[in-house]
Amino acid sequence: MLMNPVMFGDAPTTLNAFFDEHYLPHCEATTRGHRHVRLTYEKHLRDTLGPMRWQEITPLMVNAWLRNQLQKKLKHTTINKHIFLVNRLFRTVRDWGALPEGANQPPSLRKLPTGDHRQRFLSKEEILRLLAECGKINHPYLQLFIRFLLLTGARKGEARTMRWCDIDVASGVWRVPVSKNGRSRRIMLSAAALDTLEQVKRRTLILGQRVGPEHHVFPNPKTGTCYHGFHLAYFRARDAAGLPEVRIHDLRHTYASLLINNGVSLYEVQELLGHSSVAMTQRYAHLAPNKLRSRTQIVASIVDGGMVDGGMEVAVQ
């Protein structure tokens, strides 16, 4: 729950006033995702629910806003992100005691059904094909960036903003200062991942960029700072590889699937992916049915080993 960052005098009379005067400044001071919050609000709430006085924000009006979202043919997963922000704003205005006297408590919205999320895992042949096409794209780092994600299971934002000072080559550890959950985490680097970083460093020097401790590992040669994204170049490569449905984030899923299908435990995968709970890693549990079936043979060998002349005999250890 967000804590009240101010002492309210006159309560903001509209959602726009609350967002501009209190919610957004608090987000900018305390969270990393404030830019995305602002953009979502400007595009989907500023001119719809935003101008309404709190007395006008009734369940009827909020559901009318939701119907408008559906009429725009937005995906349910996208609308659910907007619902999350609406509910967060309504909950916060209540928690901070910012509602004008006499205003009704704003309603909450239920998320829309989205069905089962389809995970995409690349085969060995698809990985090689994708990397080959990445190498043909006119981009100084695309192939190395995609290879590094496959070798580490890192999130694209973590790799995009990483600096050389975050990497301990001697111990093979990359320290992410702030991960998705707001905490730092360690990523183990294989010999292949370290070799990829060495190739990145050589490429950077050829491009005339610096590789000091505070410099980004994947610098944009035009700006000297990190890239805003690799999506446009990646989309061209994946389409050329015949993989138009594969997102960059699917490389992280692929990393996890390769580990599990080669006998790595869910607990170890949780640690390697930096999941805050094993429940997040549990989605990959179905990937190793043969491994699980083989585990049943442990009990079978004990039971069968205790059978003597058709009768049961207790095995003494």
C-alpha positions as CSV (number, residue, x, y, z in Angstrom):
1,M,0.0,0.0,0.0
2,L,1.3,3.5,-0.9
3,M,1.9,5.7,2.1
4,N,0.5,9.3,2.1
5,P,3.3,11.5,0.9
6,V,1.6,14.8,1.7
7,M,-0.8,16.5,4.1
8,F,-3.9,17.3,2.1
9,G,-5.6,20.7,2.4
10,D,-8.4,21.0,-0.1
11,A,-9.0,17.6,-1.6
12,P,-8.5,17.3,-5.4
13,T,-11.9,17.5,-7.0
14,T,-11.1,15.4,-10.1
15,L,-9.1,12.3,-11.0
16,N,-6.8,14.5,-13.1
17,A,-6.1,16.8,-10.2
18,F,-5.2,13.9,-7.9
19,F,-3.0,12.3,-10.5
20,D,-1.1,15.6,-11.5
21,E,-0.8,17.0,-8.0
22,H,-0.1,13.9,-5.9
23,Y,0.0,10.5,-7.5
24,L,2.4,11.2,-10.4
25,P,4.9,13.2,-8.2
26,H,4.9,10.4,-5.7
27,C,5.5,7.8,-8.4
28,E,8.4,9.9,-9.9
29,A,10.0,10.0,-6.5
30,T,9.6,6.4,-5.5
31,T,9.2,4.1,-8.5
32,R,11.1,3.2,-11.7
33,G,8.0,2.7,-13.8
34,H,6.7,6.3,-13.5
35,R,7.2,7.0,-17.2
36,H,5.0,4.1,-18.3
37,V,2.4,5.2,-15.7
38,R,2.3,8.7,-17.1
39,L,2.0,7.5,-20.7
40,T,-0.8,5.1,-19.9
41,Y,-2.7,7.7,-18.0
42,E,-2.3,10.3,-20.8
43,K,-3.5,8.0,-23.5
44,H,-6.3,6.1,-21.7
45,L,-7.6,8.2,-18.7
46,R,-6.7,11.9,-19.1
47,D,-9.7,12.7,-21.4
48,T,-12.1,10.0,-20.2
49,L,-12.3,9.4,-16.5
50,G,-9.8,12.1,-15.7
51,P,-11.9,15.3,-16.0
52,M,-14.8,13.8,-13.9
53,R,-15.4,15.0,-10.4
54,W,-15.3,12.3,-7.8
55,Q,-19.0,12.5,-7.3
56,E,-19.4,11.5,-11.0
57,I,-17.2,8.5,-10.9
58,T,-19.9,5.9,-10.4
59,P,-19.8,2.2,-11.2
60,L,-21.9,3.0,-14.3
61,M,-19.4,5.5,-15.6
62,V,-16.4,3.3,-14.9
63,N,-18.0,0.4,-16.8
64,A,-18.8,2.8,-19.7
65,W,-15.0,3.5,-19.8
66,L,-14.3,-0.2,-19.8
67,R,-16.7,-0.7,-22.7
68,N,-15.0,2.0,-24.6
69,Q,-11.7,0.2,-24.1
70,L,-13.2,-3.0,-25.5
71,Q,-14.7,-1.1,-28.5
72,K,-11.1,0.0,-29.4
73,K,-10.3,-3.7,-30.0
74,L,-7.5,-3.6,-27.5
75,K,-6.2,-7.0,-26.3
76,H,-7.6,-8.1,-22.9
77,T,-4.1,-8.3,-21.5
78,T,-3.6,-4.6,-22.5
79,I,-6.9,-3.5,-21.0
80,N,-6.0,-5.4,-17.8
81,K,-2.9,-3.2,-17.4
82,H,-5.2,-0.1,-17.7
83,I,-7.6,-1.6,-15.2
84,F,-4.7,-2.2,-12.8
85,L,-3.8,1.5,-13.0
86,V,-7.5,2.6,-12.5
87,N,-7.8,0.4,-9.4
88,R,-4.5,1.5,-8.1
89,L,-5.6,5.2,-8.4
90,F,-8.9,4.5,-6.7
91,R,-7.4,2.6,-3.9
92,T,-4.7,5.2,-3.3
93,V,-7.1,8.1,-3.2
94,R,-9.0,6.2,-0.5
95,D,-5.9,5.2,1.4
96,W,-4.6,8.8,1.4
97,G,-7.9,10.2,2.6
98,A,-8.0,12.5,-0.5
99,L,-11.7,12.2,-1.4
100,P,-13.7,15.4,-1.0
101,E,-16.3,15.3,1.8
102,G,-19.4,13.6,0.7
103,A,-17.9,11.8,-2.3
104,N,-18.7,8.1,-2.8
105,Q,-15.9,5.6,-2.6
106,P,-14.8,4.9,-6.2
107,P,-15.5,1.4,-7.4
108,S,-13.1,-1.4,-8.3
109,L,-12.9,-3.2,-11.7
110,R,-12.4,-6.9,-12.2
111,K,-9.8,-8.0,-14.7
112,L,-10.9,-9.4,-18.0
113,P,-10.4,-13.1,-18.8
114,T,-7.3,-13.7,-20.9
115,G,-7.2,-17.5,-21.2
116,D,-4.0,-19.5,-20.7
117,H,-0.8,-17.7,-21.7
118,R,0.9,-19.6,-24.5
119,Q,4.6,-19.9,-23.9
120,R,7.0,-20.1,-26.8
121,F,10.2,-22.1,-26.5
122,L,12.8,-22.2,-29.3
123,S,14.3,-25.4,-30.5
124,K,18.0,-25.7,-31.1
125,E,17.5,-25.4,-34.9
126,E,15.3,-22.2,-34.3
127,I,18.0,-20.7,-32.1
128,L,20.7,-21.1,-34.7
129,R,18.4,-19.8,-37.4
130,L,17.5,-16.7,-35.4
131,L,21.1,-15.9,-34.5
132,A,22.1,-16.3,-38.1
133,E,19.5,-13.8,-39.3
134,C,20.4,-11.4,-36.5
135,G,24.0,-11.4,-37.9
136,K,22.6,-10.3,-41.3
137,I,20.9,-7.2,-39.8
138,N,22.7,-3.9,-40.1
139,H,23.0,-3.4,-36.3
140,P,26.3,-3.3,-34.4
141,Y,25.0,-5.4,-31.4
142,L,21.8,-7.2,-32.3
143,Q,23.3,-10.7,-32.7
144,L,25.5,-10.4,-29.6
145,F,22.6,-9.0,-27.6
146,I,20.2,-11.8,-28.5
147,R,23.0,-14.4,-27.9
148,F,23.6,-12.9,-24.5
149,L,19.9,-13.1,-23.5
150,L,19.8,-16.7,-24.6
151,L,22.9,-17.5,-22.5
152,T,21.8,-15.7,-19.3
153,G,18.0,-15.7,-19.3
154,A,18.2,-12.0,-18.5
155,R,15.3,-9.6,-19.1
156,K,16.0,-7.4,-22.1
157,G,15.8,-4.2,-19.9
158,E,18.5,-5.6,-17.6
159,A,20.8,-6.4,-20.4
160,R,20.1,-3.1,-22.3
161,T,21.0,-0.9,-19.3
162,M,23.9,-3.0,-17.9
163,R,27.3,-1.3,-17.3
164,W,30.8,-2.8,-17.2
165,C,31.1,-2.1,-13.5
166,D,28.2,-4.5,-12.9
167,I,30.3,-7.4,-14.2
168,D,32.8,-9.4,-12.2
169,V,34.7,-11.4,-14.8
170,A,36.8,-13.2,-12.3
171,S,33.8,-14.8,-10.5
172,G,31.6,-14.9,-13.5
173,V,28.9,-12.9,-11.9
174,W,26.8,-10.0,-13.2
175,R,25.1,-7.9,-10.5
176,V,21.9,-6.2,-11.7
177,P,21.5,-3.1,-9.4
178,V,17.7,-2.9,-9.7
179,S,15.7,-5.8,-11.1
180,K,12.0,-5.9,-12.0
181,N,11.0,-6.5,-8.4
182,G,13.0,-3.4,-7.3
183,R,15.8,-5.4,-5.7
184,S,19.3,-6.2,-6.9
185,R,20.1,-9.7,-8.1
186,R,23.0,-11.8,-9.3
187,I,23.2,-13.5,-12.7
188,M,25.6,-16.3,-13.2
189,L,27.7,-16.0,-16.4
190,S,28.8,-19.1,-18.2
191,A,32.1,-19.2,-20.2
192,A,30.1,-18.6,-23.4
193,A,28.4,-15.5,-21.9
194,L,31.7,-14.1,-20.8
195,D,33.1,-14.8,-24.3
196,T,30.1,-12.9,-25.7
197,L,30.9,-9.9,-23.5
198,E,34.4,-10.0,-24.7
199,Q,33.2,-9.8,-28.3
200,V,30.9,-6.9,-27.3
201,K,33.9,-5.1,-25.9
202,R,35.9,-5.5,-29.0
203,R,33.0,-4.4,-31.1
204,T,32.6,-1.3,-29.0
205,L,36.2,-0.3,-29.3
206,I,36.0,-0.7,-33.1
207,L,33.1,1.7,-33.1
208,G,35.1,4.3,-31.2
209,Q,33.1,4.0,-28.0
210,R,34.5,3.8,-24.5
211,V,34.4,0.7,-22.2
212,G,35.1,2.3,-18.8
213,P,33.4,0.9,-15.6
214,E,30.5,3.4,-15.8
215,H,29.8,3.0,-19.6
216,H,27.0,0.8,-20.9
217,V,27.9,-2.6,-22.3
218,F,25.6,-2.1,-25.3
219,P,26.1,1.6,-26.2
220,N,24.2,3.3,-29.0
221,P,27.0,4.7,-31.2
222,K,24.9,7.8,-32.0
223,T,24.2,8.8,-28.4
224,G,26.9,7.1,-26.4
225,T,24.3,5.8,-23.9
226,C,22.2,2.7,-23.9
227,Y,19.7,1.9,-26.6
228,H,16.0,2.5,-25.9
229,G,15.2,-0.9,-27.4
230,F,16.3,-3.5,-30.0
231,H,12.8,-4.2,-31.2
232,L,12.8,-2.9,-34.8
233,A,16.0,-4.7,-35.7
234,Y,14.9,-7.8,-33.9
235,F,11.6,-7.9,-35.6
236,R,13.3,-7.9,-39.0
237,A,15.6,-10.7,-38.0
238,R,12.9,-12.9,-36.5
239,D,10.6,-12.4,-39.5
240,A,13.5,-13.4,-41.8
241,A,14.1,-16.5,-39.7
242,G,10.4,-17.5,-40.1
243,L,9.7,-16.8,-36.4
244,P,7.2,-13.9,-36.5
245,E,5.5,-14.9,-33.2
246,V,8.7,-15.1,-31.1
247,R,9.0,-12.2,-28.7
248,I,12.3,-11.1,-27.2
249,H,10.9,-12.2,-23.8
250,D,10.5,-15.7,-25.2
251,L,14.3,-16.0,-25.1
252,R,14.0,-16.0,-21.3
253,H,11.4,-18.8,-21.5
254,T,13.7,-20.7,-23.8
255,Y,16.6,-20.4,-21.3
256,A,14.4,-21.8,-18.6
257,S,13.1,-24.7,-20.8
258,L,16.6,-25.7,-21.8
259,L,17.7,-25.9,-18.2
260,I,14.7,-27.9,-17.0
261,N,14.8,-30.3,-19.9
262,N,18.4,-31.0,-19.0
263,G,17.7,-31.9,-15.4
264,V,18.0,-28.6,-13.6
265,S,15.6,-28.3,-10.6
266,L,12.8,-25.7,-10.4
267,Y,14.5,-24.3,-7.3
268,E,17.7,-23.8,-9.3
269,V,15.9,-22.3,-12.2
270,Q,14.1,-19.9,-9.8
271,E,17.5,-18.7,-8.5
272,L,18.9,-18.3,-12.0
273,L,15.9,-16.4,-13.3
274,G,15.6,-14.2,-10.2
275,H,12.0,-15.1,-9.5
276,S,10.8,-13.8,-6.1
277,S,8.7,-17.0,-5.6
278,V,8.8,-20.6,-6.9
279,A,5.2,-20.1,-8.0
280,M,6.5,-17.9,-10.9
281,T,8.9,-20.7,-11.9
282,Q,6.2,-23.4,-11.6
283,R,4.9,-22.6,-15.1
284,Y,7.8,-24.5,-16.5
285,A,7.1,-27.6,-14.5
286,H,5.4,-29.4,-17.4
287,L,8.5,-29.3,-19.5
288,A,10.2,-32.4,-18.0
289,P,7.5,-35.1,-17.9
290,N,10.0,-37.8,-18.8
291,K,12.2,-36.6,-15.9
292,L,9.3,-36.9,-13.5
293,R,8.3,-40.3,-14.8
294,S,11.8,-41.5,-14.3
295,R,11.6,-40.4,-10.7
296,T,8.7,-42.9,-10.1
297,Q,11.2,-45.7,-10.9
298,I,12.9,-44.9,-7.6
299,V,9.8,-46.2,-5.7
300,A,9.3,-49.0,-8.1
301,S,12.8,-50.3,-7.6
302,I,12.3,-50.3,-3.8
303,V,8.9,-52.0,-4.0
304,D,10.1,-54.6,-6.6
305,G,13.2,-55.2,-4.6
306,G,11.1,-56.2,-1.5
307,M,9.2,-58.9,-3.4
308,V,10.2,-62.5,-2.5
309,D,8.5,-65.6,-4.0
310,G,5.4,-63.5,-4.7
311,G,5.2,-62.2,-1.1
312,M,6.2,-58.9,0.4
313,E,9.4,-58.7,2.5
314,V,10.5,-55.5,4.3
315,A,13.8,-54.3,2.9
316,V,16.3,-53.6,5.7
317,Q,18.6,-50.6,5.0
